[in-house]
Amino acid sequence: MPTLLLPRKGRHGLIDYEKIFSSGVKNTMDIFDLRGIDRAQGALIVVRPDQYIAQVLPLGAHQALADFFAGIMRPADAAASVI
């Protein structure tokens, strides 16, 4: 796995191999086909803290990603005034 996909955690920076995900399954439907993801181009996947896939976007969909987060995030100046 690329270093980017090997999450480290804890005080000692150990690799958490249970957080590595792969599409290599044999007897189920292919996740790329299920989600309409082009294998060659890849995708950006927004995962909520409860592990729900909230959004699947092409890598170049910057405005769609900004629009998604605009619906759930407060502007930086509004957050600063609450503190």
N, C-alpha and C positions, 0 to 999 in steps of 0.2 A: 504494500500500500504506500502511496505517496505520503510524505511527512505531514502534509496538510490534513490528511484524513486519519491521522493517528492521534486522537485527542489525549492529552496528558492531564492528569489531575492529582490533587493532593499535594502535600508538602514535599514529597519526593519526586513529583513529576512522572509518576508511573503511567504507562500506556494502558488505557482502558479498552481492551480488545472487544468488549461487549458493546461498545458504541460504534463499531465499524459495521456498515451495512453494505450488502451486495445484492445485485439483481440476479445472481446465479442460482435460480431455483429450477428444479427439473419438472415437477408435476403440477405446477400451477400456471396461471396466466402470466405473461411477461409484463412487468410493471411499466416498461417503456410503451408497450402497445396500449395498456389500460389507460395511461395518462396522456397518450398522444405525444410522447417525447421522441424527438429525432436523436437516435444514438450518436450520430456523427457530430451534431451541434451541441448536445447537452441541454441542460435547463437549470433554472434557478428555482429552488423549492423553499418556500417559507413554511417552517414548522413551528407550531405553537408550543408553549411549554408543556402542554399535556400530550404532546407527540402527534396531534392532529395536523394533517397537511392542509394548510390554510390557502395556499396559492401555488400554482405551477406556472412558470413563465419562461419564455425564451430568454437566453442570456442577454440579449440586447434590449429588453423591454424595460428600460430605465423609468420611463414615465408611468407605466402601469404599476411598477413597484412603488414609486413615490405616491401614486394615487391610492394604492392599497393601504400603505401606512398612514397616509393623511386621514383616512377614515377612522383610525383607532388611536392615533398619537396626538398629544397636545403640542402646539408650537412651543419652541424653546423659551420664548419670552413669557408665555403663560405659566410654564412650569417653574420658572425662576421667581415669579411673583407669589407663588404658593408657599415657598420655603420661608 
